[in-house]
Amino acid sequence: MKMGPAWRVPRSAYVHVPFCAQRCDYCDFAIAVGKDRLGDAYLDAMGAELATLGQPWTVQTLFVGGGTPSQLDTRQLARLLGHILRWLPPEAGHEFSIEANPDSLTADKMAVLADHGVNRVSLGAQSFEPRQLRLLGRSHDAAEIARAVERSKRRSAQVSLDLIFAVPGQTCAQWEADLENALALQPDHLSIYGLTWEKGTPLWKRRRRNEIQSLDEETERTLYACAIDRLEAAGFEQYELSNFARPGFRCRHNGVYWANWAYLGFGMGAARYVNGRRELNTRDLHGYIRRALAGEPTTFQSEELDPAQRARETLALGLRRSEGLDRQAFRLQTGFDLDELTAPALERCQALGLLHDDGLKVALTREGRFVADTIIADLYAGGRPSRFPLRS
């Protein structure tokens, strides 16, 4: 396999499993509800798409997401992982992550995952509070979260928990309780996401009908600050705006996205990014299966970013990391000088105390974390944002 810089030659791969038992009320992902009967046909198609590589492609990180990969039965999980390991063999010391819902990660399924080298499980906990779980449209309860964590740890997998804050009606006390319940399970990693109101989702429609209200910005800021302080006090390092890890347990795969390095993507709705070209597979399940099995391209949308667009995208993603942007590395990767690309916005954000600049690196200050989107948009000004969603 021809090797090269990580931002050009992919050493990571994402594999998408779309099946879900139900659609959560905040979800706008590429999923398929009530289509489990197509599981084997989808795996046939996945095998066919992976085979377009022509030969096995060695990777350092793998991430199986969804959807709900744990919605597959044990036999199907084994088939999926067999396809992946055949065409995407991981290097020694690899990171192999999979997303799972607490109520569908059985002991048998966890055994299959571990036997195929999965060493990191990301559980969609979202909350431990019954009312919030119902409002979000989640099907599990707090006890099932604890059981899923225990099953993962029993098979020596690292455990990451996803939590959502700024849920309508959520109080600071409820959010603090969610954090404490999560910490009590001793995960290795926590992802903390503010609720987003995706157009067309059930939550978005309920807000339009004034049945529920979003929290005000000051309350959302307070909740985010609470998470930062509590998790840092518990020994977690905030290494990205929404992600916290115990030392040595950062998600290496997601780090590829934030560095704007190349990656492969397979499955319905999956994205790939190679040599500055971003491609997105069809989000239609039947269309994906038909195209892949017929040997037709599964891509339905693509774009070639020019050097300046790639540089601005690298800036927007890299500034999300706690270490920020290294000037020398940025120039090496993009060919652009960071100061020339962002002036005068860079100086303005520094003067406001939102960015820290030591001459070598530029990073968000604590205050800057609360208005990161505004800062990034200001620094990005002048560039055309990609029409593809950037994974975070």
LOTIVO-804200 format. One line per 8 residues: number of its first residue (from 1); their letters; for each residue y, z, x of C-alpha. Coordinates in pm, whole numbers. Each point is the difference from the previous one (the first is absolute). Layout:
# residues N
NUM) A) Y,Z,X ~ ...
# end
This chain:
# residues 392
1) MKMGPAWR) 0,0,0 ~ 341,-97,132 ~ 213,307,53 ~ 374,37,21 ~ 286,231,-100 ~ -82,224,-297 ~ 294,-141,-196 ~ -154,-348,18
9) VPRSAYVH) -379,44,19 ~ -143,222,-276 ~ -210,295,109 ~ 1,162,-341 ~ -131,-111,-338 ~ 53,97,-362 ~ -268,-62,-265 ~ 88,29,-370
17) VPFCAQRC) -232,123,-276 ~ 179,-46,-334 ~ -229,181,-244 ~ 131,304,-189 ~ -130,204,-292 ~ 353,-2,-147 ~ 354,-96,100 ~ 217,298,91
25) DYCDFAIA) 328,8,-189 ~ 212,-58,315 ~ -221,-270,155 ~ 108,-358,72 ~ -270,-79,258 ~ -244,-291,-6 ~ -283,160,-194 ~ -268,-89,-256
33) VGKDRLGD) -80,242,-282 ~ -320,-30,-200 ~ -135,-275,226 ~ -270,196,185 ~ -260,-256,-114 ~ 160,-243,246 ~ -58,231,295 ~ -284,-197,154
41) AYLDAMGA) 173,-334,-50 ~ 309,148,167 ~ -208,113,297 ~ -148,-350,26 ~ 354,-138,8 ~ 109,262,252 ~ -289,-100,228 ~ 102,-365,-32
49) ELATLGQP) 364,73,83 ~ -94,213,301 ~ -226,-282,121 ~ 308,-224,33 ~ 67,192,323 ~ -275,-214,149 ~ -111,274,236 ~ 20,381,6
57) WTVQTLFV) 350,130,68 ~ 14,335,179 ~ 258,245,-133 ~ 134,343,86 ~ 75,114,-355 ~ -143,-82,-342 ~ 139,106,-335 ~ -182,-54,-330
65) GGGTPSQL) 245,52,-286 ~ 46,-82,-364 ~ -29,34,-277 ~ -272,256,39 ~ -263,-86,262 ~ -202,304,-112 ~ -31,-164,-343 ~ -278,-215,149
73) DTRQLARL) -351,145,-30 ~ -193,107,310 ~ -185,-331,36 ~ 322,-198,-31 ~ 178,225,249 ~ -278,-64,250 ~ 33,-377,-59 ~ 378,12,46
81) LGHILRWL) -21,200,321 ~ -276,-227,129 ~ 225,-304,-47 ~ 287,177,175 ~ -203,117,298 ~ -155,-345,45 ~ 330,-185,18 ~ 241,276,111
89) PPEAGHEF) -194,210,251 ~ 210,299,110 ~ 58,97,361 ~ -115,333,140 ~ 239,274,-108 ~ 95,-193,-311 ~ 167,129,-315 ~ -181,-106,-320
97) SIEANPDS) 180,118,-316 ~ -86,-35,-366 ~ 188,100,-314 ~ -183,193,-270 ~ 65,176,-327 ~ -116,362,-10 ~ -211,-49,-314 ~ -190,-304,130
105) LTADKMAV) -80,111,355 ~ -351,136,-52 ~ -212,153,274 ~ -220,-312,7 ~ 300,-229,41 ~ 143,217,277 ~ -335,-20,179 ~ 11,-381,-17
113) LADHGVNR) 354,-2,140 ~ -88,231,289 ~ -317,-194,82 ~ 211,-316,37 ~ 254,158,235 ~ 279,94,-241 ~ 175,292,169 ~ 312,46,-211
121) VSLGAQSF) 27,50,-378 ~ 332,-28,-185 ~ -21,177,-336 ~ 239,-77,-284 ~ 61,358,-107 ~ 362,-56,-119 ~ 23,350,-152 ~ -199,312,-76
129) EPRQLRLL) 194,81,-318 ~ -176,-109,-324 ~ 315,-112,-183 ~ 118,-216,287 ~ -344,-157,45 ~ -1,-93,-369 ~ 352,-141,14 ~ -94,-213,303
137) GRSHDAAE) -311,-123,-175 ~ -243,150,251 ~ -361,68,-103 ~ -90,287,236 ~ 82,369,16 ~ 73,246,282 ~ -363,109,32 ~ -110,-359,62
145) IARAVERS) 257,-33,279 ~ -148,303,174 ~ -356,-133,-38 ~ 95,-339,142 ~ 168,163,301 ~ -307,214,64 ~ -233,-301,-23 ~ 213,-195,246
153) KRRSAQVS) 19,284,250 ~ -374,59,-26 ~ -50,-353,136 ~ 257,59,277 ~ 265,-229,-147 ~ 369,63,47 ~ 169,70,-335 ~ 337,-120,-122
161) LDLIFAVP) 148,97,-338 ~ 260,-199,-195 ~ 251,199,-206 ~ 276,-124,-231 ~ 325,188,-59 ~ 299,-51,-229 ~ -228,-28,-302 ~ 195,34,-329
169) GQTCAQWE) 43,367,-86 ~ -128,120,336 ~ 153,322,127 ~ 40,120,356 ~ -255,273,-69 ~ -257,-257,-118 ~ 57,-216,307 ~ -31,302,229
177) ADLENALA) -327,86,-174 ~ -130,-355,59 ~ 83,30,369 ~ -171,339,27 ~ -311,-124,-182 ~ -17,-297,233 ~ 42,211,313 ~ -269,241,-119
185) LQPDHLSI) -252,-287,27 ~ 93,-42,369 ~ 45,-379,7 ~ 76,-182,324 ~ 269,-219,-153 ~ 232,-2,-302 ~ 192,-291,-152 ~ 293,106,-219
193) YGLTWEKG) 145,-265,-231 ~ 294,23,-235 ~ -90,-150,-337 ~ 109,-363,-26 ~ 76,-161,-335 ~ -169,-338,24 ~ 115,-244,-267 ~ -253,-53,-275
201) TPLWKRRR) -208,312,64 ~ -64,249,-282 ~ 229,259,162 ~ 279,-255,35 ~ -36,-96,-367 ~ 5,365,-109 ~ 320,60,194 ~ 159,-307,-165
209) RNEIQSLD) -89,151,-337 ~ 159,331,110 ~ -330,181,-45 ~ 22,132,356 ~ 280,25,254 ~ -3,-40,376 ~ 114,294,210 ~ 355,-9,133
217) EETERTLY) 56,-92,365 ~ 93,353,106 ~ -323,145,-139 ~ -205,-275,162 ~ 173,71,331 ~ -77,371,-37 ~ -369,-73,-61 ~ -19,-228,304
225) ACAIDRLE) 172,260,219 ~ -242,262,-127 ~ -295,-215,109 ~ 147,-63,346 ~ 64,369,62 ~ -329,130,-140 ~ -222,-254,174 ~ 174,38,335
233) AAGFEQYE) -39,376,-31 ~ -373,-57,-60 ~ -31,-191,327 ~ 30,-356,-130 ~ 225,-251,176 ~ 201,-242,-209 ~ -64,-325,185 ~ 125,-234,-274
241) LSNFARPG) 224,47,-303 ~ -291,64,-238 ~ -275,105,240 ~ -94,327,166 ~ -293,74,229 ~ -148,276,205 ~ 38,-82,372 ~ -243,-276,91
249) FRCRHNGV) -67,-112,-360 ~ 264,-262,-70 ~ -119,-307,-191 ~ -28,-263,271 ~ -47,-283,-248 ~ 323,64,-189 ~ 172,22,338 ~ -77,-370,40
257) YWANWAYL) 205,-78,-313 ~ 295,212,112 ~ -2,-162,343 ~ -4,-341,-176 ~ -304,-106,199 ~ -246,-264,-114 ~ -286,85,-236 ~ -271,-177,-197
265) GFGMGAAR) -48,37,-375 ~ -291,-86,-228 ~ -60,29,-373 ~ 190,-49,-323 ~ 373,57,53 ~ -40,81,371 ~ 274,-90,248 ~ -36,-115,360
273) YVNGRREL) 260,-43,273 ~ -77,-213,305 ~ 242,-171,241 ~ 296,69,-226 ~ -166,-158,-302 ~ -61,220,-302 ~ -257,-104,-259 ~ -99,159,-330
281) NTRDLHGY) -328,-57,-183 ~ -9,-69,-373 ~ 15,308,-223 ~ -223,-163,-262 ~ -355,135,26 ~ -177,-299,-152 ~ 215,-238,203 ~ -74,185,322
289) IRRALAGE) -376,-6,-61 ~ 1,-369,-96 ~ 210,-108,298 ~ -188,203,260 ~ -345,-112,-119 ~ 116,-363,-11 ~ 125,20,357 ~ 358,-48,-114
297) PTTFQSEE) 299,193,145 ~ 53,331,-179 ~ 369,7,99 ~ 248,-68,-277 ~ 325,87,178 ~ 116,-20,361 ~ 313,-6,208 ~ 90,-55,363
305) LDPAQRAR) 263,245,118 ~ 254,-125,250 ~ 58,214,312 ~ 307,176,-144 ~ -183,86,-323 ~ -295,136,198 ~ 238,210,210 ~ 173,148,-305
313) ETLALGLR) -335,71,-164 ~ -116,176,318 ~ 319,207,-14 ~ -44,91,-366 ~ -360,110,45 ~ 36,165,340 ~ 291,220,-101 ~ -230,171,-250
321) RSEGLDRQ) -186,164,291 ~ 119,333,134 ~ 22,-139,355 ~ 219,-281,-129 ~ 63,-320,193 ~ -32,-34,376 ~ 261,-248,120 ~ -212,-147,279
329) AFRLQTGF) -312,-35,-215 ~ 207,-154,-281 ~ 142,-265,231 ~ -344,-74,147 ~ -155,-41,-347 ~ 282,-187,-175 ~ 213,-159,271 ~ 310,160,-153
337) DLDELTAP) 231,275,125 ~ -3,285,-253 ~ 370,79,39 ~ 113,-360,-38 ~ -222,-47,-305 ~ 126,309,-184 ~ 365,37,104 ~ 225,137,-143
345) ALERCQAL) -230,177,-249 ~ -179,182,282 ~ 320,166,122 ~ 104,84,-356 ~ -332,176,-79 ~ 17,191,328 ~ 352,119,-78 ~ -120,127,-337
353) GLLHDDGL) -275,202,167 ~ -278,-207,-155 ~ -140,-145,323 ~ -75,157,337 ~ 45,-219,307 ~ -96,118,349 ~ 65,-335,160 ~ -369,-94,6
361) KVALTREG) -101,53,-362 ~ 167,4,-340 ~ -152,226,-267 ~ 90,149,-335 ~ 141,350,4 ~ -124,253,-255 ~ 297,-89,-220 ~ -77,-365,50
369) RFVADTII) -353,39,-140 ~ 146,75,-343 ~ 193,-329,-14 ~ -234,-211,212 ~ -11,-295,-241 ~ 380,-28,2 ~ 17,21,380 ~ -271,-261,46
377) ADLYAGGR) 168,-233,-249 ~ 330,42,187 ~ -159,-79,336 ~ -196,-288,-156 ~ 317,-159,-143 ~ 24,-369,68 ~ -372,-66,-8 ~ -205,-135,-288
385) PSRFPLRS) -258,261,-101 ~ -359,-118,-19 ~ -122,-73,-351 ~ -329,170,87 ~ -56,372,-56 ~ -8,193,325 ~ -279,260,7 ~ 118,354,58
# end
